[in-house]
Amino acid sequence: MACLDIVHTTTYRYRQSVSLGPHKLMLRPRESRDLRLLSHEMSIAPTAPITWAHDVAGNGIATVVFDAPTDHLVIESRASVELTAPAWPVFAIAASAAQYPFVYAAEEWTDLGALTVPQYGDVDGRFARWIEGFVMARPTDTLSLLKDISNGVFTQISYQSRDDEGTQSPIETLDRGWGSCRDFAVLLAEAARRLGLGARIASGYLSDPEIGLVGSAGAGTTHAWVEIFISGAGWIAFDPTNLSVGSGNLIPLAVARNIAQVTPVAGTFLGTNLDLLSMEVQVKIERASAQKNALLA
């Protein structure tokens, strides 16, 4: 068990005062059996009212509407969480899903819906052939197959941090041979869907006190990974950037079908690109103090 304090600060600075459009914030850690949210608060400068809602995936969405022009915008999210995910998880996969290929139960198939549908084209079948290279036999062990594909992403694609917006398509990532954690996640999710499995993209934080994981900056960073649904076990986290399975180092903020749907901070301003002087994101993750841990015990 680990109790962690997280500070996530996003700062925009503009050349002149600009009018800000509504901003959608997905900064509230997503509670699960492996993660308990102890506290969460946000502050906005300039001050603006915050309204909360849940989207179709159950993510907490904060919407901020500004009523006056400004030459800066600072969004700070502070959260304390208790992370109980085991480092070496054991998954209770149903007998019906232990071997691939398998068919979801009718109700599972209906509810998974669009999460099983590929999001990118594969006109010449190159991506399908790449995936097929990991299927050693039919039937084959489901979890081992998914681990092999995740391992393939890790070993065949070089990690490269990228600050620009957008995500590469799976074919682009394979052709270039490099990508960010976002590109790794999209590649693995699309591979799972091509196999007929339900997959969703997760966005959140990578807790790395040892500063030894790929994609880590300092004690924490924003990160993206994949959750794949396997009957019996439910949603299993796969982080191809770090070749890990399970939620041991992962703190999700949001999950969705498409990675564009889980952007932590999204909004607009009235002006040109020249008006935006800078945009900076800082994430700080620290273990809670011994005194705080004692109070929570």
Contacts in CASP RR format, 6 or more apart in sequence:
PFRMAT RR
TARGET T0000
AUTHOR 0000-0000-0000
METHOD contacts of the structure
MODEL  1
MACLDIVHTTTYRYRQSVSLGPHKLMLRPRESRDLRLLSHEMSIAPTAPI
TWAHDVAGNGIATVVFDAPTDHLVIESRASVELTAPAWPVFAIAASAAQY
PFVYAAEEWTDLGALTVPQYGDVDGRFARWIEGFVMARPTDTLSLLKDIS
NGVFTQISYQSRDDEGTQSPIETLDRGWGSCRDFAVLLAEAARRLGLGAR
IASGYLSDPEIGLVGSAGAGTTHAWVEIFISGAGWIAFDPTNLSVGSGNL
IPLAVARNIAQVTPVAGTFLGTNLDLLSMEVQVKIERASAQKNALLA
1 82 0 8 1.000
1 83 0 8 1.000
1 84 0 8 1.000
2 82 0 8 1.000
2 83 0 8 1.000
2 207 0 8 1.000
2 287 0 8 1.000
3 38 0 8 1.000
3 80 0 8 1.000
3 81 0 8 1.000
3 82 0 8 1.000
3 83 0 8 1.000
3 287 0 8 1.000
3 288 0 8 1.000
3 292 0 8 1.000
3 293 0 8 1.000
3 296 0 8 1.000
4 80 0 8 1.000
4 81 0 8 1.000
4 82 0 8 1.000
4 83 0 8 1.000
4 207 0 8 1.000
4 251 0 8 1.000
4 285 0 8 1.000
4 286 0 8 1.000
4 287 0 8 1.000
4 288 0 8 1.000
5 78 0 8 1.000
5 79 0 8 1.000
5 80 0 8 1.000
5 285 0 8 1.000
5 286 0 8 1.000
5 287 0 8 1.000
5 288 0 8 1.000
6 29 0 8 1.000
6 77 0 8 1.000
6 78 0 8 1.000
6 79 0 8 1.000
6 80 0 8 1.000
6 81 0 8 1.000
6 205 0 8 1.000
6 251 0 8 1.000
6 283 0 8 1.000
6 284 0 8 1.000
6 285 0 8 1.000
7 76 0 8 1.000
7 77 0 8 1.000
7 78 0 8 1.000
7 282 0 8 1.000
7 283 0 8 1.000
7 284 0 8 1.000
8 27 0 8 1.000
8 76 0 8 1.000
8 77 0 8 1.000
8 78 0 8 1.000
8 79 0 8 1.000
8 205 0 8 1.000
8 222 0 8 1.000
8 264 0 8 1.000
8 281 0 8 1.000
8 282 0 8 1.000
8 283 0 8 1.000
8 284 0 8 1.000
9 74 0 8 1.000
9 75 0 8 1.000
9 76 0 8 1.000
9 77 0 8 1.000
9 280 0 8 1.000
9 281 0 8 1.000
9 282 0 8 1.000
9 283 0 8 1.000
10 73 0 8 1.000
10 74 0 8 1.000
10 75 0 8 1.000
10 76 0 8 1.000
10 264 0 8 1.000
10 265 0 8 1.000
10 279 0 8 1.000
10 280 0 8 1.000
10 281 0 8 1.000
11 72 0 8 1.000
11 73 0 8 1.000
11 74 0 8 1.000
11 75 0 8 1.000
11 278 0 8 1.000
11 279 0 8 1.000
11 280 0 8 1.000
11 281 0 8 1.000
11 282 0 8 1.000
12 72 0 8 1.000
12 73 0 8 1.000
12 74 0 8 1.000
12 269 0 8 1.000
12 276 0 8 1.000
12 278 0 8 1.000
12 279 0 8 1.000
13 71 0 8 1.000
13 72 0 8 1.000
13 276 0 8 1.000
13 277 0 8 1.000
13 278 0 8 1.000
13 279 0 8 1.000
14 70 0 8 1.000
14 71 0 8 1.000
14 72 0 8 1.000
14 269 0 8 1.000
14 275 0 8 1.000
14 276 0 8 1.000
14 277 0 8 1.000
15 71 0 8 1.000
15 274 0 8 1.000
15 275 0 8 1.000
15 276 0 8 1.000
15 277 0 8 1.000
16 71 0 8 1.000
16 275 0 8 1.000
17 69 0 8 1.000
17 70 0 8 1.000
17 71 0 8 1.000
18 69 0 8 1.000
18 70 0 8 1.000
18 71 0 8 1.000
18 269 0 8 1.000
18 270 0 8 1.000
18 271 0 8 1.000
18 275 0 8 1.000
19 66 0 8 1.000
19 69 0 8 1.000
19 269 0 8 1.000
19 270 0 8 1.000
20 66 0 8 1.000
20 69 0 8 1.000
20 70 0 8 1.000
20 73 0 8 1.000
20 267 0 8 1.000
20 268 0 8 1.000
20 269 0 8 1.000
20 270 0 8 1.000
21 65 0 8 1.000
21 66 0 8 1.000
21 267 0 8 1.000
21 268 0 8 1.000
21 269 0 8 1.000
21 270 0 8 1.000
22 63 0 8 1.000
22 64 0 8 1.000
22 65 0 8 1.000
22 66 0 8 1.000
22 267 0 8 1.000
23 63 0 8 1.000
23 64 0 8 1.000
23 66 0 8 1.000
23 73 0 8 1.000
23 75 0 8 1.000
23 265 0 8 1.000
23 266 0 8 1.000
23 267 0 8 1.000
24 61 0 8 1.000
24 62 0 8 1.000
24 63 0 8 1.000
24 263 0 8 1.000
24 265 0 8 1.000
24 266 0 8 1.000
24 267 0 8 1.000
25 42 0 8 1.000
25 50 0 8 1.000
25 61 0 8 1.000
25 62 0 8 1.000
25 63 0 8 1.000
25 64 0 8 1.000
25 75 0 8 1.000
25 77 0 8 1.000
25 264 0 8 1.000
25 265 0 8 1.000
25 266 0 8 1.000
26 59 0 8 1.000
26 60 0 8 1.000
26 61 0 8 1.000
26 62 0 8 1.000
26 203 0 8 1.000
26 253 0 8 1.000
26 254 0 8 1.000
26 262 0 8 1.000
26 263 0 8 1.000
26 264 0 8 1.000
26 265 0 8 1.000
27 42 0 8 1.000
27 62 0 8 1.000
27 75 0 8 1.000
27 77 0 8 1.000
27 79 0 8 1.000
27 253 0 8 1.000
27 264 0 8 1.000
27 265 0 8 1.000
28 37 0 8 1.000
28 40 0 8 1.000
28 60 0 8 1.000
28 62 0 8 1.000
28 77 0 8 1.000
28 79 0 8 1.000
28 253 0 8 1.000
29 35 0 8 1.000
29 37 0 8 1.000
29 40 0 8 1.000
29 79 0 8 1.000
29 81 0 8 1.000
29 204 0 8 1.000
29 251 0 8 1.000
29 252 0 8 1.000
29 253 0 8 1.000
30 58 0 8 1.000
30 59 0 8 1.000
30 60 0 8 1.000
30 252 0 8 1.000
30 253 0 8 1.000
30 254 0 8 1.000
30 255 0 8 1.000
31 37 0 8 1.000
32 247 0 8 1.000
32 252 0 8 1.000
34 83 0 8 1.000
34 84 0 8 1.000
34 85 0 8 1.000
34 247 0 8 1.000
34 248 0 8 1.000
35 81 0 8 1.000
35 82 0 8 1.000
35 83 0 8 1.000
35 84 0 8 1.000
35 85 0 8 1.000
35 247 0 8 1.000
35 251 0 8 1.000
35 252 0 8 1.000
36 81 0 8 1.000
36 82 0 8 1.000
36 84 0 8 1.000
37 79 0 8 1.000
37 80 0 8 1.000
37 81 0 8 1.000
38 79 0 8 1.000
38 80 0 8 1.000
38 81 0 8 1.000
38 82 0 8 1.000
38 296 0 8 1.000
39 78 0 8 1.000
39 79 0 8 1.000
39 80 0 8 1.000
40 77 0 8 1.000
40 78 0 8 1.000
40 79 0 8 1.000
40 80 0 8 1.000
41 77 0 8 1.000
41 78 0 8 1.000
41 79 0 8 1.000
42 50 0 8 1.000
42 62 0 8 1.000
42 75 0 8 1.000
42 76 0 8 1.000
42 77 0 8 1.000
42 78 0 8 1.000
43 74 0 8 1.000
43 75 0 8 1.000
43 76 0 8 1.000
43 78 0 8 1.000
44 50 0 8 1.000
44 64 0 8 1.000
44 73 0 8 1.000
44 74 0 8 1.000
44 75 0 8 1.000
44 76 0 8 1.000
45 72 0 8 1.000
45 73 0 8 1.000
45 74 0 8 1.000
46 66 0 8 1.000
46 68 0 8 1.000
46 70 0 8 1.000
46 72 0 8 1.000
46 73 0 8 1.000
48 64 0 8 1.000
48 65 0 8 1.000
48 66 0 8 1.000
48 67 0 8 1.000
49 64 0 8 1.000
49 65 0 8 1.000
50 62 0 8 1.000
50 63 0 8 1.000
50 64 0 8 1.000
51 62 0 8 1.000
51 63 0 8 1.000
51 65 0 8 1.000
52 60 0 8 1.000
52 61 0 8 1.000
52 62 0 8 1.000
52 63 0 8 1.000
53 60 0 8 1.000
53 61 0 8 1.000
53 63 0 8 1.000
54 60 0 8 1.000
54 61 0 8 1.000
55 61 0 8 1.000
55 256 0 8 1.000
57 200 0 8 1.000
57 254 0 8 1.000
57 255 0 8 1.000
57 256 0 8 1.000
59 253 0 8 1.000
59 254 0 8 1.000
59 255 0 8 1.000
59 256 0 8 1.000
59 262 0 8 1.000
60 254 0 8 1.000
64 75 0 8 1.000
75 265 0 8 1.000
80 288 0 8 1.000
80 292 0 8 1.000
81 251 0 8 1.000
82 296 0 8 1.000
83 207 0 8 1.000
83 247 0 8 1.000
83 248 0 8 1.000
83 251 0 8 1.000
85 246 0 8 1.000
85 247 0 8 1.000
85 248 0 8 1.000
85 250 0 8 1.000
86 248 0 8 1.000
87 248 0 8 1.000
89 245 0 8 1.000
89 246 0 8 1.000
89 247 0 8 1.000
89 248 0 8 1.000
91 143 0 8 1.000
91 230 0 8 1.000
91 233 0 8 1.000
91 236 0 8 1.000
92 232 0 8 1.000
92 233 0 8 1.000
93 142 0 8 1.000
93 143 0 8 1.000
93 230 0 8 1.000
93 231 0 8 1.000
93 232 0 8 1.000
93 233 0 8 1.000
94 230 0 8 1.000
94 231 0 8 1.000
94 232 0 8 1.000
94 233 0 8 1.000
96 102 0 8 1.000
96 103 0 8 1.000
96 105 0 8 1.000
96 231 0 8 1.000
97 104 0 8 1.000
97 142 0 8 1.000
97 230 0 8 1.000
97 231 0 8 1.000
97 232 0 8 1.000
98 141 0 8 1.000
98 142 0 8 1.000
98 143 0 8 1.000
99 139 0 8 1.000
99 140 0 8 1.000
99 141 0 8 1.000
99 142 0 8 1.000
100 135 0 8 1.000
100 138 0 8 1.000
100 139 0 8 1.000
100 140 0 8 1.000
100 141 0 8 1.000
100 142 0 8 1.000
100 145 0 8 1.000
100 195 0 8 1.000
101 138 0 8 1.000
101 139 0 8 1.000
101 195 0 8 1.000
102 142 0 8 1.000
102 231 0 8 1.000
103 109 0 8 1.000
104 112 0 8 1.000
104 229 0 8 1.000
104 231 0 8 1.000
105 231 0 8 1.000
108 229 0 8 1.000
108 231 0 8 1.000
109 116 0 8 1.000
112 198 0 8 1.000
112 229 0 8 1.000
114 257 0 8 1.000
115 193 0 8 1.000
115 198 0 8 1.000
115 199 0 8 1.000
115 200 0 8 1.000
115 229 0 8 1.000
115 257 0 8 1.000
116 193 0 8 1.000
116 196 0 8 1.000
116 197 0 8 1.000
116 198 0 8 1.000
116 199 0 8 1.000
117 193 0 8 1.000
118 190 0 8 1.000
118 193 0 8 1.000
118 194 0 8 1.000
119 190 0 8 1.000
119 193 0 8 1.000
119 257 0 8 1.000
119 258 0 8 1.000
120 127 0 8 1.000
120 169 0 8 1.000
120 170 0 8 1.000
120 171 0 8 1.000
120 190 0 8 1.000
121 127 0 8 1.000
121 169 0 8 1.000
121 171 0 8 1.000
122 128 0 8 1.000
122 171 0 8 1.000
122 194 0 8 1.000
126 171 0 8 1.000
126 174 0 8 1.000
127 170 0 8 1.000
127 171 0 8 1.000
127 174 0 8 1.000
127 190 0 8 1.000
127 191 0 8 1.000
127 194 0 8 1.000
128 194 0 8 1.000
130 174 0 8 1.000
130 191 0 8 1.000
131 149 0 8 1.000
131 191 0 8 1.000
131 194 0 8 1.000
131 195 0 8 1.000
134 145 0 8 1.000
134 148 0 8 1.000
134 149 0 8 1.000
134 152 0 8 1.000
135 145 0 8 1.000
142 230 0 8 1.000
143 230 0 8 1.000
143 236 0 8 1.000
145 195 0 8 1.000
146 192 0 8 1.000
146 197 0 8 1.000
146 228 0 8 1.000
146 236 0 8 1.000
146 238 0 8 1.000
147 238 0 8 1.000
147 245 0 8 1.000
149 188 0 8 1.000
149 191 0 8 1.000
149 192 0 8 1.000
150 188 0 8 1.000
150 238 0 8 1.000
150 239 0 8 1.000
150 240 0 8 1.000
150 243 0 8 1.000
150 245 0 8 1.000
151 243 0 8 1.000
152 240 0 8 1.000
153 184 0 8 1.000
153 187 0 8 1.000
153 188 0 8 1.000
153 191 0 8 1.000
153 240 0 8 1.000
154 184 0 8 1.000
154 240 0 8 1.000
154 241 0 8 1.000
154 242 0 8 1.000
154 243 0 8 1.000
156 174 0 8 1.000
156 177 0 8 1.000
157 173 0 8 1.000
157 174 0 8 1.000
157 177 0 8 1.000
157 178 0 8 1.000
157 179 0 8 1.000
157 183 0 8 1.000
157 184 0 8 1.000
157 187 0 8 1.000
158 177 0 8 1.000
158 178 0 8 1.000
158 179 0 8 1.000
159 178 0 8 1.000
159 179 0 8 1.000
159 180 0 8 1.000
159 181 0 8 1.000
159 184 0 8 1.000
159 214 0 8 1.000
159 215 0 8 1.000
159 241 0 8 1.000
160 178 0 8 1.000
160 179 0 8 1.000
160 180 0 8 1.000
161 180 0 8 1.000
161 215 0 8 1.000
162 179 0 8 1.000
162 180 0 8 1.000
162 182 0 8 1.000
162 183 0 8 1.000
166 182 0 8 1.000
166 260 0 8 1.000
167 182 0 8 1.000
167 183 0 8 1.000
167 186 0 8 1.000
167 259 0 8 1.000
167 260 0 8 1.000
168 176 0 8 1.000
168 179 0 8 1.000
168 183 0 8 1.000
168 186 0 8 1.000
169 186 0 8 1.000
170 186 0 8 1.000
170 187 0 8 1.000
170 190 0 8 1.000
170 191 0 8 1.000
172 183 0 8 1.000
173 179 0 8 1.000
173 183 0 8 1.000
173 184 0 8 1.000
173 186 0 8 1.000
173 187 0 8 1.000
174 187 0 8 1.000
181 214 0 8 1.000
181 215 0 8 1.000
181 223 0 8 1.000
181 224 0 8 1.000
181 225 0 8 1.000
181 241 0 8 1.000
182 224 0 8 1.000
182 259 0 8 1.000
184 224 0 8 1.000
184 240 0 8 1.000
184 241 0 8 1.000
185 201 0 8 1.000
185 202 0 8 1.000
185 224 0 8 1.000
185 225 0 8 1.000
185 226 0 8 1.000
185 240 0 8 1.000
185 241 0 8 1.000
185 259 0 8 1.000
186 201 0 8 1.000
186 259 0 8 1.000
187 240 0 8 1.000
188 199 0 8 1.000
188 226 0 8 1.000
188 238 0 8 1.000
188 240 0 8 1.000
189 199 0 8 1.000
189 200 0 8 1.000
189 201 0 8 1.000
189 226 0 8 1.000
189 228 0 8 1.000
190 199 0 8 1.000
192 198 0 8 1.000
192 199 0 8 1.000
192 226 0 8 1.000
192 228 0 8 1.000
193 199 0 8 1.000
197 228 0 8 1.000
197 229 0 8 1.000
197 230 0 8 1.000
198 228 0 8 1.000
198 229 0 8 1.000
199 226 0 8 1.000
199 227 0 8 1.000
199 228 0 8 1.000
199 229 0 8 1.000
200 226 0 8 1.000
200 227 0 8 1.000
200 235 0 8 1.000
200 255 0 8 1.000
200 256 0 8 1.000
200 257 0 8 1.000
201 224 0 8 1.000
201 225 0 8 1.000
201 226 0 8 1.000
201 255 0 8 1.000
201 256 0 8 1.000
201 257 0 8 1.000
201 258 0 8 1.000
201 259 0 8 1.000
201 261 0 8 1.000
201 262 0 8 1.000
202 224 0 8 1.000
202 225 0 8 1.000
202 226 0 8 1.000
202 227 0 8 1.000
202 237 0 8 1.000
202 250 0 8 1.000
202 252 0 8 1.000
202 254 0 8 1.000
202 255 0 8 1.000
202 262 0 8 1.000
203 222 0 8 1.000
203 223 0 8 1.000
203 224 0 8 1.000
203 252 0 8 1.000
203 253 0 8 1.000
203 254 0 8 1.000
203 255 0 8 1.000
203 259 0 8 1.000
203 262 0 8 1.000
203 263 0 8 1.000
203 264 0 8 1.000
204 222 0 8 1.000
204 223 0 8 1.000
204 224 0 8 1.000
204 250 0 8 1.000
204 251 0 8 1.000
204 252 0 8 1.000
204 253 0 8 1.000
204 254 0 8 1.000
204 264 0 8 1.000
205 220 0 8 1.000
205 221 0 8 1.000
205 222 0 8 1.000
205 223 0 8 1.000
205 250 0 8 1.000
205 251 0 8 1.000
205 253 0 8 1.000
205 283 0 8 1.000
205 285 0 8 1.000
206 213 0 8 1.000
206 215 0 8 1.000
206 216 0 8 1.000
206 220 0 8 1.000
206 221 0 8 1.000
206 222 0 8 1.000
206 223 0 8 1.000
206 239 0 8 1.000
206 242 0 8 1.000
206 249 0 8 1.000
206 250 0 8 1.000
206 251 0 8 1.000
207 219 0 8 1.000
207 220 0 8 1.000
207 248 0 8 1.000
207 249 0 8 1.000
207 250 0 8 1.000
207 251 0 8 1.000
207 285 0 8 1.000
208 216 0 8 1.000
208 218 0 8 1.000
208 219 0 8 1.000
208 220 0 8 1.000
208 221 0 8 1.000
208 249 0 8 1.000
208 285 0 8 1.000
209 219 0 8 1.000
209 287 0 8 1.000
211 218 0 8 1.000
211 219 0 8 1.000
213 241 0 8 1.000
213 242 0 8 1.000
213 249 0 8 1.000
214 241 0 8 1.000
214 242 0 8 1.000
215 221 0 8 1.000
215 223 0 8 1.000
215 241 0 8 1.000
215 242 0 8 1.000
217 283 0 8 1.000
219 284 0 8 1.000
219 285 0 8 1.000
219 286 0 8 1.000
220 283 0 8 1.000
220 284 0 8 1.000
220 285 0 8 1.000
221 283 0 8 1.000
222 264 0 8 1.000
222 281 0 8 1.000
222 283 0 8 1.000
223 239 0 8 1.000
223 241 0 8 1.000
223 250 0 8 1.000
224 259 0 8 1.000
224 262 0 8 1.000
225 237 0 8 1.000
225 238 0 8 1.000
225 239 0 8 1.000
225 240 0 8 1.000
225 241 0 8 1.000
225 250 0 8 1.000
226 237 0 8 1.000
226 238 0 8 1.000
226 239 0 8 1.000
226 240 0 8 1.000
227 235 0 8 1.000
227 236 0 8 1.000
227 237 0 8 1.000
227 238 0 8 1.000
227 255 0 8 1.000
228 235 0 8 1.000
228 236 0 8 1.000
228 238 0 8 1.000
229 235 0 8 1.000
229 236 0 8 1.000
230 236 0 8 1.000
236 245 0 8 1.000
236 246 0 8 1.000
237 245 0 8 1.000
237 246 0 8 1.000
237 247 0 8 1.000
237 250 0 8 1.000
238 244 0 8 1.000
238 245 0 8 1.000
238 246 0 8 1.000
239 245 0 8 1.000
239 246 0 8 1.000
239 249 0 8 1.000
239 250 0 8 1.000
242 249 0 8 1.000
251 285 0 8 1.000
253 262 0 8 1.000
253 264 0 8 1.000
254 261 0 8 1.000
254 262 0 8 1.000
254 264 0 8 1.000
255 262 0 8 1.000
256 262 0 8 1.000
269 275 0 8 1.000
269 276 0 8 1.000
288 296 0 8 1.000
END
